Amino acid sequence: MRAGQVVGDRYRLEERLGSGSQGQVWRAADLRLRERPVALKRALSGGDAAAAAKVRREAEVLASVNHPNVVTVYDAVEEDGDWWIVMEYVNGRTLAETGTVAAEEAARYGAQLAGSLEAVHAKGILHRDVKPANVMVTDHGIAKLADFGIARQVHAEPTLTGTGAVTGTPGYVAPEVVKGAKFAPAADAFSLGATLFYLVEGTSPFGEGNAHSLLWRTAQGDRVEPKRAGALAPVLDRLLQTDPKRRMKVGEARLELGRLSGETVPGPGRRAGRRRQWIWAAAAAAALVVLTAAVWTGLRPGDDDPAEDRTSAGADTDLIGDETTADPCALLDVDALASLGEARLDTDNGSPAHCNAVVHAETGYVEIDLYFYSSNGEPPEGETTMVGSIGVIRYEGDHDRCGRQLVLPDGVHLITVNARQDTGGESDLCAVADAAVDSAVAVLNEGQVPRREPELEAASLFRLNACDLLDGAGLEGFPGVDAHHPLEAFGGWECTWYSTTSENELELVFDRSDPPNADDGPQIELAGRVAVNQGEHWGEDTCMVSIVYRQFPSPDNDGTTTVEYLRVIVESDDPPDERCELALAMAEPAAEALV
């Protein structure tokens, strides 16, 4: 094989990365997907049908695993009697090449690897050779478990190598395996501990030496005492227990190592963003209960027993209910705003989680934007005042804007209220924001947010879920994408995927606005729909492609036309042309998925 050769009519070999008696690994370019870099692993089967079957089986097994800390398998192709496994190309180095690191950094890598093993084991797969040389680290510090060359399914054949020799690497293989016991998930846990031991101590848990001496020490349980492990030492001890029944499981290791490093890592089938959200939800709900008790007397002066007068919307109440039918416009009281000037609702701007009101006052034109969202990180900063069951956070305004946050009792859902004015206006924006907040809080303290009347039309884009529009095949063109752990926003009307090999992000956003015009950007056609390449309209380092879903007369009966859009947004450090090329590539399968 040589550089420039095309494998499987699709992958052009660029550079040989390594080779051995069992095969070769090449960096290649995927000619069908904008020359996306991939890694190709060639198995030297020499026409042996059994060896070829082994490679195909390996690819099938690994293609079922999708986790941000596992090197992704994309494809398997045959060329000249040999099979090639097509994998994610990781631009980085192995843990064996990083040298020793501090205990906290080792714990961070360990949490990531434990999460990957937990996901792999959930699929019924054992790695069987976890070691520093088989863990790639990206330039962004993400560890990825690689080289499943001797992996097997738990309930499949005893070994893929068929040699009868010890499976694994001396110094990192578990004692029970050295003694001839069946390989089990606990053996991968031991190898994880041995890998972390190497990271902090610079040696395997059994020191250095030839294979025979290392295997002998392993069988005897003759471990080296750690000197630099610090707070990591107790976890290492539990992972490296000679008796597999006493050994820490990888799921427990993920949580404990995550606690030591401060990093939350998803396990099998979990979303990291959702996990952070629920942690915040529990903490915020508890904090609001305490805060309510602390400030209620101050909010209700002269009331000897305020608890008897409280609204039924308690701290465990879900005031949003079904996110897709909760009506944000029900919280904006036009009559209450009328004291500030001529007021009207603007119900067809932004996502369905938004509602706007417009006030024409003598001091200028003011727009009020109210929207729902779910917390996915730290709670909002600011001093909280309880009004009934609702936490209100007020921020100091300026000439152009004044904002407020409403924290609902479940601690997960929040409402933002912003008041903005046109250039040259002199309105008291914080007074406007407070008037809007007062009416919203009054409705919320009565109970659940009213439903939309009428509910969203069946033909609306907002009946769909943004995360369902791109599947694994549709996401193939986004380099390094974590396809199985998108972050879903309120109502499912916004979805974000992250790359595991770069800082790139991909967003799908449902939106409402005016019909497209020539100033928006060049119009194209995608899957039979009108689309507009709007470049950096969304923000710096982004490219947005807006796909028209449907047009209809504005429900506000103001003689205008409303358009529902699917916005496809790529954020990256790439040059603008490349960024927009990628956005267009992702917009095409998204447009095809629209019904």
KOLVO-97385 format. One record per residue (C-alpha): residue number from 1; residue in three letters; y, x, z. Coordinates in steps of 0.5 Angstrom, whole numbers, padded with zeros to 4 digits. Each point is the difference from the previous one (the first is absolute). Example, Ala and Ser with C-alpha at 12.3 -4.5 7.8 and 13.67 -1.06 7.14 Angstrom:
// residues 2
PT num residuo    py    px    pz
PT   1     ALA -0009  0025  0016
PT   2     SER  0007  0002 -0002
This chain:
// residues 595
PT num residuo    py    px    pz
PT   1     MET  0000  0000  0000
PT   2     ARG  0007  0002 -0001
PT   3     ALA  0007 -0002  0001
PT   4     GLY  0003 -0005 -0005
PT   5     GLN -0007 -0003 -0001
PT   6     VAL  0000 -0008  0000
PT   7     VAL -0006 -0003  0005
PT   8     GLY -0002 -0007 -0001
PT   9     ASP  0005 -0001 -0006
PT  10     ARG  0005  0000  0006
PT  11     TYR  0001  0006  0004
PT  12     ARG  0003  0006 -0002
PT  13     LEU -0002  0006  0004
PT  14     GLU  0006  0004  0002
PT  15     GLU -0003  0005  0006
PT  16     ARG -0006  0002  0003
PT  17     LEU  0001 -0001  0007
PT  18     GLY -0007  0003  0003
PT  19     SER -0007  0000 -0002
PT  20     GLY -0007  0002  0003
PT  21     SER -0008 -0001 -0001
PT  22     GLN  0001 -0008  0000
PT  23     GLY  0006 -0001 -0004
PT  24     GLN  0007  0001 -0002
PT  25     VAL  0007 -0003  0002
PT  26     TRP  0006  0000 -0005
PT  27     ARG  0007 -0003  0000
PT  28     ALA  0001 -0005 -0006
PT  29     ALA  0005 -0005 -0003
PT  30     ASP -0002 -0007 -0001
PT  31     LEU  0002 -0001 -0007
PT  32     ARG  0000 -0008  0001
PT  33     LEU  0004  0000  0006
PT  34     ARG  0007  0004 -0002
PT  35     GLU -0004  0007  0001
PT  36     ARG -0001 -0002  0007
PT  37     PRO -0003  0006  0004
PT  38     VAL -0007 -0001  0002
PT  39     ALA -0006  0005  0003
PT  40     LEU -0007  0000 -0004
PT  41     LYS -0006  0002  0003
PT  42     ARG -0006  0002 -0005
PT  43     ALA -0007  0000  0003
PT  44     LEU -0004  0005 -0004
PT  45     SER -0006 -0004 -0001
PT  46     GLY -0002  0003 -0006
PT  47     GLY -0003 -0006 -0003
PT  48     ASP -0004 -0002  0006
PT  49     ALA  0000 -0007  0001
PT  50     ALA -0002  0000  0007
PT  51     ALA  0007  0004  0001
PT  52     ALA  0004 -0004 -0004
PT  53     ALA -0002 -0006  0004
PT  54     LYS  0002  0003  0006
PT  55     VAL  0007  0001 -0003
PT  56     ARG  0000 -0007 -0002
PT  57     ARG -0002 -0002  0007
PT  58     GLU  0005  0004  0003
PT  59     ALA  0006 -0003 -0004
PT  60     GLU -0002 -0007  0001
PT  61     VAL -0001  0001  0008
PT  62     LEU  0007  0004  0000
PT  63     ALA  0004 -0005 -0004
PT  64     SER -0001 -0005  0005
PT  65     VAL  0004  0003  0005
PT  66     ASN  0007  0000  0000
PT  67     HIS  0004  0003  0006
PT  68     PRO  0007  0004  0000
PT  69     ASN -0004  0006  0003
PT  70     VAL -0006  0000 -0005
PT  71     VAL  0000  0003 -0007
PT  72     THR  0000 -0006 -0005
PT  73     VAL -0006  0000 -0005
PT  74     TYR  0003 -0003 -0006
PT  75     ASP -0006  0000 -0006
PT  76     ALA -0006  0004 -0002
PT  77     VAL -0001  0002 -0007
PT  78     GLU -0006  0004 -0004
PT  79     GLU  0002  0006 -0004
PT  80     ASP -0006  0004 -0004
PT  81     GLY -0005 -0003  0005
PT  82     ASP  0004  0002  0006
PT  83     TRP  0003 -0005  0005
PT  84     TRP  0008  0001  0002
PT  85     ILE  0003 -0004  0006
PT  86     VAL  0007 -0001 -0001
PT  87     MET  0004  0000  0007
PT  88     GLU  0007  0000  0002
PT  89     TYR  0003  0007 -0001
PT  90     VAL  0003  0002  0007
PT  91     ASN  0006  0005 -0001
PT  92     GLY -0001  0004  0007
PT  93     ARG -0005  0005  0003
PT  94     THR -0006 -0001  0005
PT  95     LEU  0000  0000  0008
PT  96     ALA -0004  0007 -0001
PT  97     GLU  0007  0003 -0003
PT  98     THR  0005 -0003  0005
PT  99     GLY -0002  0005  0006
PT 100     THR  0000 -0002  0007
PT 101     VAL  0005 -0006  0002
PT 102     ALA  0003 -0003  0006
PT 103     ALA -0004 -0005  0004
PT 104     GLU  0004 -0006 -0002
PT 105     GLU  0000  0002 -0007
PT 106     ALA -0008  0001  0000
PT 107     ALA  0000 -0007  0003
PT 108     ARG  0004 -0003 -0005
PT 109     TYR -0005  0002 -0006
PT 110     GLY -0005 -0002  0005
PT 111     ALA  0002 -0007  0000
PT 112     GLN  0001  0000 -0007
PT 113     LEU -0007  0003 -0001
PT 114     ALA -0003 -0005  0005
PT 115     GLY  0003 -0006 -0003
PT 116     SER -0003  0003 -0007
PT 117     LEU -0007  0000  0003
PT 118     GLU  0000 -0006  0003
PT 119     ALA  0002 -0003 -0006
PT 120     VAL -0006  0004 -0004
PT 121     HIS -0005 -0002  0006
PT 122     ALA  0002 -0008 -0001
PT 123     LYS -0002  0001 -0007
PT 124     GLY -0007  0003  0002
PT 125     ILE  0002  0007 -0002
PT 126     LEU -0001  0006  0003
PT 127     HIS  0004  0006 -0002
PT 128     ARG -0005  0006  0003
PT 129     ASP  0004  0006 -0001
PT 130     VAL  0007 -0001  0004
PT 131     LYS  0003  0006  0000
PT 132     PRO  0007  0004 -0001
PT 133     ALA -0002  0002 -0007
PT 134     ASN -0001 -0008 -0002
PT 135     VAL  0007 -0002  0003
PT 136     MET  0005  0000 -0005
PT 137     VAL  0008 -0001  0003
PT 138     THR  0005 -0002 -0005
PT 139     ASP  0007  0003  0000
PT 140     HIS  0002 -0006  0004
PT 141     GLY -0005  0002  0006
PT 142     ILE -0005 -0006 -0002
PT 143     ALA -0007  0002  0002
PT 144     LYS -0005 -0002 -0005
PT 145     LEU -0008  0000  0000
PT 146     ALA -0003  0003 -0006
PT 147     ASP -0006  0003 -0003
PT 148     PHE -0005 -0005  0001
PT 149     GLY -0005  0004 -0004
PT 150     ILE -0006 -0001  0005
PT 151     ALA  0002 -0007  0003
PT 152     ARG -0005 -0005  0000
PT 153     GLN  0000 -0008  0002
PT 154     VAL -0003 -0001  0007
PT 155     HIS -0006 -0004 -0002
PT 156     ALA -0001  0003 -0007
PT 157     GLU -0005  0006 -0001
PT 158     PRO  0000  0006  0005
PT 159     THR  0004  0005 -0004
PT 160     LEU  0003  0001 -0006
PT 161     THR -0001  0007 -0001
PT 162     GLY -0008 -0001  0001
PT 163     THR  0000  0008  0003
PT 164     GLY -0003 -0002  0007
PT 165     ALA  0005  0005  0002
PT 166     VAL  0005 -0001  0006
PT 167     THR  0006 -0005 -0003
PT 168     GLY  0007  0003  0002
PT 169     THR  0003  0006  0001
PT 170     PRO -0002  0005  0006
PT 171     GLY  0005  0000  0006
PT 172     TYR  0002 -0007 -0002
PT 173     VAL -0006 -0004 -0001
PT 174     ALA -0003 -0004  0006
PT 175     PRO -0005  0003  0005
PT 176     GLU -0005 -0006 -0001
PT 177     VAL  0000  0001 -0008
PT 178     VAL -0001  0007  0001
PT 179     LYS -0006 -0002  0005
PT 180     GLY -0003 -0004 -0006
PT 181     ALA  0003 -0007  0002
PT 182     LYS  0002 -0005 -0005
PT 183     PHE  0007  0000 -0002
PT 184     ALA  0004 -0006  0003
PT 185     PRO  0008 -0001  0001
PT 186     ALA  0000  0004  0007
PT 187     ALA -0001  0006 -0004
PT 188     ASP  0006 -0001 -0005
PT 189     ALA  0004 -0001  0007
PT 190     PHE -0003  0007  0003
PT 191     SER  0002  0003 -0007
PT 192     LEU  0007 -0003  0001
PT 193     GLY  0001  0003  0007
PT 194     ALA -0002  0007 -0003
PT 195     THR  0005 -0001 -0005
PT 196     LEU  0005 -0001  0005
PT 197     PHE -0002  0005  0004
PT 198     TYR  0001  0005 -0006
PT 199     LEU  0007 -0002 -0001
PT 200     VAL  0002  0002  0007
PT 201     GLU -0005  0006  0002
PT 202     GLY -0001  0003 -0007
PT 203     THR -0007  0000  0001
PT 204     SER -0006 -0005  0000
PT 205     PRO -0002 -0003  0006
PT 206     PHE -0006  0005  0000
PT 207     GLY  0004  0006 -0002
PT 208     GLU -0001  0004 -0006
PT 209     GLY -0006  0004 -0003
PT 210     ASN -0006 -0001 -0005
PT 211     ALA -0003 -0007 -0002
PT 212     HIS -0006  0001  0005
PT 213     SER  0004  0002  0006
PT 214     LEU  0005 -0006 -0001
PT 215     LEU -0006 -0004  0000
PT 216     TRP -0004  0003  0006
PT 217     ARG  0007 -0001  0004
PT 218     THR  0001 -0007 -0002
PT 219     ALA -0008 -0002  0001
PT 220     GLN  0001  0003  0007
PT 221     GLY  0007 -0003  0001
PT 222     ASP  0003  0007  0001
PT 223     ARG  0008 -0002 -0001
PT 224     VAL  0006  0004  0000
PT 225     GLU  0005 -0002  0006
PT 226     PRO  0006 -0002 -0003
PT 227     LYS  0007  0004  0002
PT 228     ARG  0005 -0004 -0004
PT 229     ALA -0002 -0007  0000
PT 230     GLY  0004 -0003  0005
PT 231     ALA  0001 -0007  0001
PT 232     LEU -0005  0000 -0006
PT 233     ALA -0006  0003  0004
PT 234     PRO -0003 -0006  0003
PT 235     VAL  0000 -0004 -0007
PT 236     LEU -0004  0006 -0003
PT 237     ASP -0005  0001  0006
PT 238     ARG -0002 -0008 -0001
PT 239     LEU  0000  0001 -0008
PT 240     LEU -0004  0007  0001
PT 241     GLN -0006 -0003  0005
PT 242     THR -0007  0002 -0001
PT 243     ASP -0003 -0006  0001
PT 244     PRO  0003 -0005 -0005
PT 245     LYS -0001 -0006  0004
PT 246     ARG  0006  0003  0005
PT 247     ARG  0004  0002 -0006
PT 248     MET  0007 -0004 -0002
PT 249     LYS -0001 -0004 -0006
PT 250     VAL  0005  0001 -0005
PT 251     GLY  0004 -0007  0001
PT 252     GLU  0001  0002  0007
PT 253     ALA  0002  0007 -0002
PT 254     ARG  0005 -0003 -0005
PT 255     LEU  0004 -0004  0005
PT 256     GLU  0000  0006  0005
PT 257     LEU  0002  0005 -0005
PT 258     GLY  0005 -0005 -0002
PT 259     ARG  0003 -0001  0007
PT 260     LEU  0000  0008  0001
PT 261     SER  0004  0001 -0007
PT 262     GLY  0004 -0007  0000
PT 263     GLU -0003 -0001 -0007
PT 264     THR -0003 -0007 -0001
PT 265     VAL -0005  0000 -0005
PT 266     PRO -0004 -0006 -0003
PT 267     GLY -0007 -0001  0001
PT 268     PRO -0005 -0003 -0005
PT 269     GLY  0004 -0006 -0003
PT 270     ARG  0006  0000  0004
PT 271     ARG  0007  0001 -0002
PT 272     ALA  0004  0005  0003
PT 273     GLY  0007 -0004  0000
PT 274     ARG -0004 -0006  0002
PT 275     ARG -0002  0004  0006
PT 276     ARG  0007  0002  0002
PT 277     GLN  0002 -0007 -0001
PT 278     TRP -0005 -0003  0005
PT 279     ILE  0002  0006  0005
PT 280     TRP  0007 -0002  0000
PT 281     ALA -0001 -0007  0000
PT 282     ALA -0004  0000  0007
PT 283     ALA  0005  0005  0003
PT 284     ALA  0006 -0004 -0002
PT 285     ALA -0003 -0007  0002
PT 286     ALA -0001  0003  0007
PT 287     ALA  0007  0003  0000
PT 288     LEU  0003 -0006 -0002
PT 289     VAL -0003 -0004  0006
PT 290     VAL  0002  0005  0005
PT 291     LEU  0007  0000 -0003
PT 292     THR  0000 -0007  0000
PT 293     ALA -0001  0000  0007
PT 294     ALA  0005  0005  0002
PT 295     VAL  0006 -0003 -0004
PT 296     TRP -0001 -0008  0000
PT 297     THR  0004 -0001  0007
PT 298     GLY  0005  0004 -0004
PT 299     LEU  0000 -0004 -0006
PT 300     ARG  0000 -0007  0004
PT 301     PRO  0005  0001  0006
PT 302     GLY -0001 -0005  0005
PT 303     ASP -0007 -0002 -0001
PT 304     ASP -0004  0000  0006
PT 305     ASP -0007  0000 -0004
PT 306     PRO  0001  0001 -0007
PT 307     ALA -0007  0001 -0001
PT 308     GLU  0000 -0008  0000
PT 309     ASP  0005 -0001 -0006
PT 310     ARG -0003  0005 -0005
PT 311     THR -0002 -0002 -0007
PT 312     SER -0008 -0001 -0001
PT 313     ALA  0001  0006 -0005
PT 314     GLY -0003  0005  0005
PT 315     ALA -0002  0008 -0001
PT 316     ASP -0006 -0001 -0003
PT 317     THR  0002 -0006 -0005
PT 318     ASP  0000  0002 -0008
PT 319     LEU  0006 -0003 -0003
PT 320     ILE -0001  0002 -0007
PT 321     GLY -0007 -0003 -0001
PT 322     ASP -0002  0000 -0007
PT 323     GLU  0005  0005 -0003
PT 324     THR -0001 -0002 -0007
PT 325     THR  0003 -0007  0002
PT 326     ALA  0005  0002  0005
PT 327     ASP  0007 -0002 -0002
PT 328     PRO  0005  0005  0001
PT 329     CYS  0006 -0005 -0002
PT 330     ALA -0002 -0005  0005
PT 331     LEU  0003  0005  0005
PT 332     LEU  0007  0000 -0003
PT 333     ASP  0004 -0005  0002
PT 334     VAL  0006 -0002 -0006
PT 335     ASP  0003 -0005  0005
PT 336     ALA  0001  0006  0005
PT 337     LEU  0003  0005 -0004
PT 338     ALA  0005 -0005 -0003
PT 339     SER  0005  0001  0005
PT 340     LEU  0001  0007 -0003
PT 341     GLY  0001 -0003 -0007
PT 342     GLU -0003 -0003 -0006
PT 343     ALA -0008  0001  0001
PT 344     ARG -0006 -0001 -0004
PT 345     LEU -0007  0003  0000
PT 346     ASP -0003  0004 -0006
PT 347     THR -0007 -0001  0000
PT 348     ASP -0002  0004 -0006
PT 349     ASN  0002  0007  0001
PT 350     GLY -0005  0006  0002
PT 351     SER -0007 -0001  0003
PT 352     PRO -0003 -0007  0003
PT 353     ALA  0001  0003  0007
PT 354     HIS  0008  0000 -0002
PT 355     CYS  0005 -0005  0001
PT 356     ASN  0007  0001 -0002
PT 357     ALA  0006 -0004  0002
PT 358     VAL  0007  0001 -0003
PT 359     VAL  0007 -0001  0004
PT 360     HIS  0006 -0001 -0004
PT 361     ALA  0005  0001  0006
PT 362     GLU  0008  0002 -0001
PT 363     THR -0002  0007  0003
PT 364     GLY -0004  0001 -0006
PT 365     TYR -0007 -0001 -0003
PT 366     VAL -0006  0001  0005
PT 367     GLU -0007  0000 -0002
PT 368     ILE -0006 -0001  0006
PT 369     ASP -0007  0003 -0001
PT 370     LEU -0005 -0003  0004
PT 371     TYR -0007  0003 -0001
PT 372     PHE -0007  0000  0004
PT 373     TYR -0004  0006  0000
PT 374     SER -0006  0003  0004
PT 375     SER  0001  0007  0004
PT 376     ASN -0004  0006 -0002
PT 377     GLY  0002  0005  0004
PT 378     GLU  0005  0001  0006
PT 379     PRO  0003 -0006  0003
PT 380     PRO  0008 -0001 -0002
PT 381     GLU  0005  0004  0004
PT 382     GLY  0005 -0003  0004
PT 383     GLU  0002 -0004  0007
PT 384     THR -0004 -0006  0000
PT 385     THR  0003 -0007  0002
PT 386     MET -0005 -0006  0001
PT 387     VAL  0002 -0006 -0002
PT 388     GLY -0006 -0005  0002
PT 389     SER -0006  0003 -0003
PT 390     ILE  0004  0004 -0005
PT 391     GLY  0002  0007  0001
PT 392     VAL  0007  0002 -0004
PT 393     ILE  0002  0007 -0001
PT 394     ARG  0007  0000 -0003
PT 395     TYR  0003  0006 -0003
PT 396     GLU  0007  0002 -0001
PT 397     GLY  0003 -0002 -0007
PT 398     ASP  0005  0003 -0004
PT 399     HIS  0005 -0002 -0006
PT 400     ASP -0006 -0002 -0005
PT 401     ARG -0006 -0002  0004
PT 402     CYS -0002 -0002  0007
PT 403     GLY -0008 -0001  0002
PT 404     ARG -0004 -0003  0005
PT 405     GLN -0008  0000  0002
PT 406     LEU -0004 -0006  0003
PT 407     VAL -0006  0002  0003
PT 408     LEU -0005 -0005  0000
PT 409     PRO -0005 -0001  0006
PT 410     ASP -0006  0002 -0003
PT 411     GLY  0003  0007 -0001
PT 412     VAL -0002  0001 -0007
PT 413     HIS  0005 -0005 -0004
PT 414     LEU  0007  0002  0000
PT 415     ILE  0006 -0003 -0004
PT 416     THR  0006  0003 -0002
PT 417     VAL  0007 -0003 -0001
PT 418     ASN  0005  0004 -0004
PT 419     ALA  0007 -0002 -0002
PT 420     ARG  0004  0003 -0006
PT 421     GLN  0007 -0001 -0003
PT 422     ASP  0003  0002 -0007
PT 423     THR  0005  0005 -0001
PT 424     GLY  0006 -0001  0003
PT 425     GLY -0002 -0005  0005
PT 426     GLU  0002 -0001  0007
PT 427     SER -0005 -0004  0004
PT 428     ASP -0003  0001  0007
PT 429     LEU -0007  0002 -0003
PT 430     CYS -0003  0000  0007
PT 431     ALA  0003 -0007  0002
PT 432     VAL -0003 -0003 -0007
PT 433     ALA -0007  0004  0002
PT 434     ASP  0000 -0003  0007
PT 435     ALA  0001 -0007 -0003
PT 436     ALA -0006  0001 -0004
PT 437     VAL -0004  0003  0006
PT 438     ASP  0002 -0006  0004
PT 439     SER -0002 -0005 -0005
PT 440     ALA -0007  0004 -0001
PT 441     VAL -0001  0001  0007
PT 442     ALA  0001 -0008  0002
PT 443     VAL -0006 -0002 -0005
PT 444     LEU -0005  0006  0002
PT 445     ASN  0001 -0002  0007
PT 446     GLU -0002 -0007 -0002
PT 447     GLY -0007  0002 -0003
PT 448     GLN -0003  0003 -0006
PT 449     VAL  0004  0001 -0006
PT 450     PRO  0001 -0006 -0005
PT 451     ARG -0005  0000 -0006
PT 452     ARG  0003  0000 -0007
PT 453     GLU  0002 -0007 -0003
PT 454     PRO -0003  0000 -0005
PT 455     GLU -0005  0006  0001
PT 456     LEU  0000  0005 -0005
PT 457     GLU -0002 -0003 -0007
PT 458     ALA -0007  0002 -0002
PT 459     ALA  0003  0003 -0006
PT 460     SER  0004  0005  0004
PT 461     LEU -0001  0008  0000
PT 462     PHE  0001 -0001  0008
PT 463     ARG -0007 -0003  0000
PT 464     LEU -0003  0006 -0002
PT 465     ASN -0002  0007  0005
PT 466     ALA  0004  0006 -0003
PT 467     CYS -0006  0004  0003
PT 468     ASP -0005 -0003 -0004
PT 469     LEU  0003  0001 -0007
PT 470     LEU -0002  0007 -0001
PT 471     ASP -0008  0002  0002
PT 472     GLY -0003  0007 -0001
PT 473     ALA  0000  0000 -0007
PT 474     GLY  0007 -0002 -0001
PT 475     LEU  0002  0005  0005
PT 476     GLU -0003  0006 -0003
PT 477     GLY  0006  0002 -0003
PT 478     PHE  0004  0002  0006
PT 479     PRO -0002  0007  0002
PT 480     GLY -0004  0001  0007
PT 481     VAL  0001 -0008  0002
PT 482     ASP -0003 -0003  0006
PT 483     ALA -0002 -0006 -0004
PT 484     HIS -0004 -0003  0007
PT 485     HIS  0006  0000  0005
PT 486     PRO  0006 -0003 -0003
PT 487     LEU  0006 -0002  0005
PT 488     GLU  0001 -0008 -0001
PT 489     ALA  0006 -0003  0002
PT 490     PHE  0002 -0007  0002
PT 491     GLY -0003 -0005 -0004
PT 492     GLY -0004  0005 -0004
PT 493     TRP  0007  0000 -0005
PT 494     GLU  0000  0007  0000
PT 495     CYS -0005  0006  0000
PT 496     THR  0000  0007  0001
PT 497     TRP -0005  0006 -0002
PT 498     TYR  0001  0007  0002
PT 499     SER -0003  0006 -0003
PT 500     THR -0004  0005  0004
PT 501     THR  0002  0006 -0004
PT 502     SER  0007 -0001  0000
PT 503     GLU  0006 -0004  0002
PT 504     ASN  0000 -0005 -0005
PT 505     GLU  0000 -0007  0001
PT 506     LEU -0001 -0006 -0004
PT 507     GLU  0002 -0007  0002
PT 508     LEU -0001 -0007 -0003
PT 509     VAL  0006 -0005  0002
PT 510     PHE  0001 -0007 -0002
PT 511     ASP  0007 -0002 -0001
PT 512     ARG  0005 -0005 -0002
PT 513     SER  0006  0001 -0004
PT 514     ASP  0004 -0002 -0006
PT 515     PRO -0003  0001 -0007
PT 516     PRO  0000  0007 -0003
PT 517     ASN  0006  0002 -0005
PT 518     ALA  0001  0006 -0004
PT 519     ASP  0004  0004  0006
PT 520     ASP -0007  0000  0004
PT 521     GLY -0003  0005 -0005
PT 522     PRO -0005  0000 -0006
PT 523     GLN -0004 -0006 -0001
PT 524     ILE -0008  0001 -0001
PT 525     GLU -0006 -0005  0000
PT 526     LEU -0006  0001  0004
PT 527     ALA -0006 -0004  0000
PT 528     GLY  0004 -0005 -0004
PT 529     ARG  0006 -0001  0005
PT 530     VAL  0007  0003  0000
PT 531     ALA  0001  0006  0004
PT 532     VAL  0006  0004  0001
PT 533     ASN  0000  0008  0002
PT 534     GLN  0006  0000  0005
PT 535     GLY -0001  0008  0002
PT 536     GLU  0003  0001  0007
PT 537     HIS  0003 -0007  0001
PT 538     TRP -0004  0000  0006
PT 539     GLY  0002  0006  0003
PT 540     GLU  0001  0008 -0001
PT 541     ASP -0007  0003 -0002
PT 542     THR -0003 -0006 -0002
PT 543     CYS -0001 -0004 -0007
PT 544     MET -0001 -0008  0000
PT 545     VAL -0003 -0004 -0005
PT 546     SER  0001 -0007  0000
PT 547     ILE -0005 -0005 -0003
PT 548     VAL  0003 -0007 -0001
PT 549     TYR -0005 -0005  0003
PT 550     ARG  0003 -0007 -0001
PT 551     GLN  0007 -0003 -0001
PT 552     PHE  0003 -0007  0002
PT 553     PRO  0006 -0003  0002
PT 554     SER  0003  0002  0007
PT 555     PRO -0002 -0005  0006
PT 556     ASP  0007  0001  0002
PT 557     ASN  0002 -0005 -0006
PT 558     ASP  0006  0005 -0001
PT 559     GLY -0002  0000 -0008
PT 560     THR -0003  0007  0000
PT 561     THR -0007  0003 -0001
PT 562     THR -0004  0003  0005
PT 563     VAL -0005  0005 -0003
PT 564     GLU -0007  0002  0005
PT 565     TYR -0001  0008 -0001
PT 566     LEU -0006  0005  0001
PT 567     ARG  0004  0006  0002
PT 568     VAL -0004  0006 -0001
PT 569     ILE  0003  0006  0003
PT 570     VAL -0002  0008  0000
PT 571     GLU  0003  0004  0005
PT 572     SER -0001  0008 -0001
PT 573     ASP  0003  0007 -0001
PT 574     ASP -0002  0000 -0007
PT 575     PRO  0005  0000 -0005
PT 576     PRO  0003 -0007 -0002
PT 577     ASP -0004  0000 -0007
PT 578     GLU -0006  0002  0003
PT 579     ARG  0001 -0005  0006
PT 580     CYS  0002 -0006 -0005
PT 581     GLU -0006  0002 -0004
PT 582     LEU -0005 -0001  0006
PT 583     ALA  0004 -0006  0002
PT 584     LEU -0002 -0003 -0007
PT 585     ALA -0007  0002  0000
PT 586     MET -0001 -0004  0007
PT 587     ALA  0004 -0006 -0002
PT 588     GLU -0005 -0001 -0006
PT 589     PRO -0006 -0002  0004
PT 590     ALA  0005 -0004  0005
PT 591     ALA  0002 -0004 -0006
PT 592     GLU -0007 -0001 -0002
PT 593     ALA -0002 -0003  0007
PT 594     LEU  0006 -0005  0000
PT 595     VAL -0003 -0007 -0001
